[in-house]
Amino acid sequence: MCNSSVTFENASRRLRQGECICSKASLFKGRAETFTLLFSEAQISTIFVAKTMTTARDKLFIFDTTLRDGEQSPGASMSPQDKLRIAKQLEFLGVDVIEAGFAAASPGDFESICAISKVIRNSTVCSLARANPSDVRKAGEAIAAAPRRRIHTFIATSPLHMEKKLNMTPEQVISRAVEAIRIAKEYTDDIEFSCEDASRSQPEFLYRIIEAAIREGATTINIPDTVGYAVPSEFGAFVRDLREHVYNADQAVWSVHCHNDLGLAVANSLSGVIHGGARQIECSINGLGERAGNCALEEVVMAVKTRNDFFKLGVDINTRQLVPTSKLVSSVTGFPIQPNKAVVGSNAFSHASGIHQDGVIKHRETYEIMTAEEVGWTSNRMVLGKLSGRSAFRQRVRELGIPTKSEAEIDDAFARFKDLADRKGQIFDEDIQSLFDAKNIQPQEISFVSLKQESQTGKTPVAEVTYMDHGEQRVGRAEGNGPVDATFQAIESCAKSGAELLLFSINALTKGAEAQGEVTVRLSVGGRVVNGNGSDPDVLAASAKAYLDALNKLAKADDRKNPQFDHEPTP
């Protein structure tokens, strides 16, 4: 006799584990008239689906969230034009999914996703959406033009988040998730569902909500380590446990999204793949993202590629574009790449030790597990100068993989190249990249014109900065504790922004005393934080450009909503 108290979820799990929920399993299956008293017809059909392992075992999907989670880094806001440039480069890089933004965050985010959806053809374009109808519909509208489109909806599942943030019961959370997926199906068949703060959620509840999500139509299930709490062995086992206990797990691709609060994002992601059976990793260029950042795309890709003997998975990434993509994102966001950064850092393929140098000279594989050329570094860089011609310049632009629309664009860049060559003797690859970066920046309302500096030992430095502000020329003059401080004070004497300087950073784009200086400043006003960056052979001029760039960003309205918080009334 059947137990009438058996729930659908419990029945599915117990049957899957080989346990009878009546005296005879065969009789139970055959007595449809009795069984239908307990469960719906749709539930009956799913309970007896045979459990199988994920079949797509040779492919690892790369889901890039640079434009969404990456932009949540303090000061990393990007203009719509910046986002479009990065999206095109991500497609060129070969990522499977581009999370273009959070459509409900602001009208600007919505328009950016729309623009990206119109030009991206090979990658899937995705928009994030909280699990509520308005967010999901906004996401669906934003990605409508994309040939391949996905809606990524999420809701918090940990007891802490459900009680303290959402003020919702577990049953309400499941109901909200199912409703969001149901609405998402009106716009696309490619739906991803995420359990926010999954690594601190109760497994039994995750079994229920994931089963419900897949049953409703979710095709990708994402398990985020939202606050970077997990450790690799634990996280891999956690993902495996979920897949083993969710009866319809084989009907979705499983994904991991790990944060780097303990420096374990890459390790946790790879553990989720090799031990947990996940086949999608959510990551970002340079590990950019909320707080300490996300899993670094370049690191997981090269780990899987270099250790293919271990992972036995393939990725459709053009690895020679990793360094150019990394530099583009760094240039746009103003977040420098630390020299010792794996794969894309300037020291990643440098050898200082005599023993190491000797070994590399004799055989590169003694101390290099991958080649610099494989990830986009050039072993023999052509050094250009003021005597170099247009042909050599054009050839180097093409070798660097810099996208250009016409010969006129190359000619324009060549003119700027000649001007730069007159000011510094040698031009390196990074200099050429910066020429195009500067070209692609939209005209700014606040722009640098000139700088005068008076600095002498024993005397207070004085700076005079001339800049354009919405078509009006302004000249500021001020003293400072040093030449850089004097420059900033001169600008503020006119701008009067009241901004607090949080960060000043300077890096050399190239080698030698004539190197271009790349300056990043981080300003804060009223809780808003922005990064500004500028480059110039004169580091003081670069500093002025960076400060003015930050003021441009502060001048723009920012009404973005944080997707991590939902203040709507609960159902």
C-alpha positions, 0 to 999 in steps of 0.5 A: 500500500502506498504511503500517501504522505510521500512528497513528489521530491522525496519520492523522486529521490527515494526511487532514484536511490533504489528505495521502494515507496510502496510494498512492491516497486513494480506494482507501484509503477503499474497502479497508475490510478493509485499513483495519480492520487498522489502526483500530477501526470507531469510529475509521474513522467519525470519521477521515472526518468532514468538518471544519466551522467552529463553527456557533453563531457569534452566541452567546457563552456566559458561564460564571461561576466566582465561586463556585468560582475566585472563592472561591480568593482568599485570605480570600474564603470564602463561607458556604452561604447567601452562595453561594445568594444569589450563585447566585440573583443570577447567574441573574437576571443571565443567566449561561449556566453557574454553576460552583457549586463543587468538590464533592469539596473538602469536605462544605460545598462538596458541600452548597452545590452541592446547595442551588444545584442545587435552586433554579436553573432557567434557568442550567446548574449546574456542579461542578468535578472533578479527573480521578479517579473519586471527584471525578467521582462526587461532582460528579455527585451534587451537581448531580443536582437541577439541570434543566441540569447540567454536570460540569467535569473537568480534568487538567494537560497541561503537561510541568512539571505532569505531571512535577512535580505529577502524576508521570504520563506523557502516556499516563497523563494521557490515560487518566485524562482519558478515564476521567473523561469516561466516568464523567461520562456516567453523570450528564449529557450536558453535560461540559466538559474542561479542559487545566490549564496549556494555555498552557504545554503542547505543542500536539502533546500537546494535539491528542491529549488533546483529540481523545480527550476529544471522542471520549469525549463531552466537549461543551465544551473549555476552554483555560485560561491557568492562570498568566496566562502568555499574551499576547493575539496569541499566545493567540488564535493558540494557540486557533485552532491547536488548533481547526484541528488537532483533527479533531473540533473542531467537535463541541464548544464551545471555551472560554477561562479566563484568569488576570490575573497580567499584567493580561491576562485580559480581553484574552486571553479576547477574543483567544481569542474573536475570533481563536481561535474560542472561544464560551465565556468563563470569568470571575468577578464583579469578576475575583475569583479565584486570585492576581491573579484571573480575567477580569472578567465585567462587562468582557468582557460590556460589551466584546462589547456595546459593540463588537458591530460588531467581535465580532458576538456576542450575550450573554444578560446583563441588563447592568442587573444588573452593578452590583448583582451586583458590589456583592453579591459585594463585600459578601459577600466583603469585597473592595472594588471599586477606584474606577477599576474598569472598568464597576462602579467608582465613578469609571467614569462620573465626569468631573473635567476641565472639557473632559470635563464640557463635552463630556458636558453637550453630548452624553454620547457625547463621553466615554461609550462606554456609559451608566451606566444600561445597567450598573446605575448610576442617574443620578438617585438618590433621596435618602431620609431620616428623613421618607421613608415606606414607599411611597418606600422600597418603590419604591426597593427595587424600582428597585434590583432587590433580591430580597424574599420578602414585604412583611414583609421590606420592613417589617423592612428599613424599620424598620432604615432608620428607625433608620439615618436617625436616625443619618445625615441622608441615605440613599443607594442603597448604604445601602439595599443594605447593609440587606438585605445585613445581613439576609441574613447568617446569625446569627453565634455571635460578634456585636457589641454595643457599643463605648466609646472613650476617645481624646485627643491626647497620651494612649493610646487605650483601647477597651472592646468588648462582644460575644456569643460563643456566647451568652455576653457578653464585655467586653474592654478594652485600650489601643492605638497608635490607636483602631482598634488599641485596638478590636482589642486589646480584642477579642483580650483576650477572644478570644485567637485569636492572629490576625495582621492582614494587611489593614485597609481602610476605604471610604465606602459613600456620599458626605459626612461622614455616610457609612457606613463599610465596613471589611474586615479580613484575618486569618491563623491557622495558614495560614488566611486569612479576610476579615471585613467590617462597616459602620456610620456609626461607623467604629470600630464598623464595624471591631469588626464586621469583626474579629468577622466574621473571627473567626466565619469562623476558628472554622469548620472548614475542610477544603477541598481545593484542586482544583489539587492531586491527591495521589492515587496515579497509575494 
